[in-house]
Amino acid sequence: MATWLAILLIVLALIVGAVLGFFISQRYFKRYLEKNPPINEKMVRAMMTQMGRKPSEKQVRQVLNAMNQQK
């Protein structure tokens, strides 16, 4: 009887740990992306320059707005 209780508690602890770990890692990752956005104006300008285009401020803003709307 005590062995079943011990097994049940271990399984329950593993499930609770997995759920808590998921939510904590999700929260950490969201904060990381807010502090370190994957792309910024400087990167957009560099990409457009590499493609052979001289980017205007309006074009850079349009690209950034389009990327932010997809989130």
N, C-alpha and C positions, 0 to 999 in steps of 0.2 A: 504494500500500500504506500509506503513512504517513497519507494523508488519511482512510482508513477507521479507522485507529487513533485519530486525533484526534477524529473524529465519535463513535466508540464511547466514548471517555473523556469527552467533553462530555455525552453522553446519560447515561452512568453517574453523572457528577457531579450532574446535574440530578435524577435519581431519588433519589440518596442525600440531597441537600439537601432535597427535598420530604418524604421520610420523616422526617428529623431535625427539620425545621421543624414537622411535624405533631405529633410527640411532645413537643417543647419547648413548643409553644403549648398543648397539652392539659394538660401539667403546670402551666404558668403559670395557666391558667384555673381549674384545681382549687384551687390555692393561693389565688387571688383570691376564690373563692367561700367558702373556709373562713374567710378573714379578714373578708370582707364578706358575711355571709349575706343572702339576698334578702329575708327577712322576720324580724321579731323581735316580742317581746311588745308593745312600744309600738305597732307597726303594726297588730297584731291587735286591740288595744284600740280604736284609732282607727277601724278598719273596722267593728267591732261597734257602736260609738257612732254612727257615721254611719248604720247600718242601723236605729237606733232602739232598740237593746238596751243594757242595762246589764250589761256582762260581769263575771262572777265570775272569781275566780282559777282555779277548776276548769275553766271553759269555755275560758279562754285556754290553759291547759296542754293540754287535749284537742285544740284546734286545732293547736297547735305539734307535739304528738306525732303527730297524723295526718299532718301535712306532712312530718315527719322520716321517718316510716315509708315514705312514697312514694319517697324517695330510694333 
